Amino acid sequence: MSRCFQVPQYQLVSSWELIAYGLLGIAGGLVSAAFTQMLLRLRAWFKRQPAKTVWFQPVAGGLVVGVMGWFVHR
């Protein structure tokens, strides 16, 4: 059986790495909270739009995801 994801064995070289990982965790938490707030505000904005623009909302979401995907390096 082949594995889809091969994770190399990892070990800490210095205990100072834990500080970097802690800061990375805090930064990731802050970014995720900001992203969630942005989504909630965007949803509220879309709900305030006229009913005739309902068809455009999935189009706008698809365009945003497509533009984000365009810039992701392979």
N, C-alpha and C positions, 0 to 999 in steps of 0.2 A: 504494500500500500504506500503510495506516495503522499507526502504532506504538501498542503497548499502553502503554508507559511513556515519557513524555516527561521527560527529565532536563535541567534547565536548565543552561546553561553556568555554571561556578563558577570563581572565582579567589580566592586568598588576599588579604586586605586587609592583614594584619599577620602577621609571623612568629610572634607570640605565639599565634596560633591553633593552631600545631603542638603547643604544650604542652597546650592544651585537648584536642586530638584524641588525644594520647598518653595523657592521663589517662582519657579516655573509653574508649580501647582497653584499658587496664589494668583499669578498672572492669568492662567487658564480659567480660574474661577471668575475673575473680574471680566474677562472677555466673554465668557458664556452668559453672565448676568446682563451685560450690555447688549448682547445679541438677542436675548430673550425680551428685554425691554423694547428693543427696536422692532421686533416682530409684533409685540402687543400694540405698540403705537401705530404701526403700519396697518394692522388689522382694524383698529379703531378708525383710522383715516379712510380706509376702503369702505367701512360701514356708513360713513357720513356722505359718501358720493351718491349721486342720483342713481336710481334703479336701472336706467338705460345703459349704464356703464358696467353692468354686472358681467357681460360677456368679455370685457377687456381685462378683468382682473386675473384670470388664469393666463391670458396672453402676456400680461406684464410679468407675472411670476415666472413663466417659461423663458421670457427674454432675459430676466435677471439671472436665472440659473444658467442659461446658455452663455451669457457674457462671462460669468464667473468660471464656467468650465473652459472657456476659450483661453483663459490666462493660466490655467493649471498646467504645469510642466509634467510631461510623461516620464 
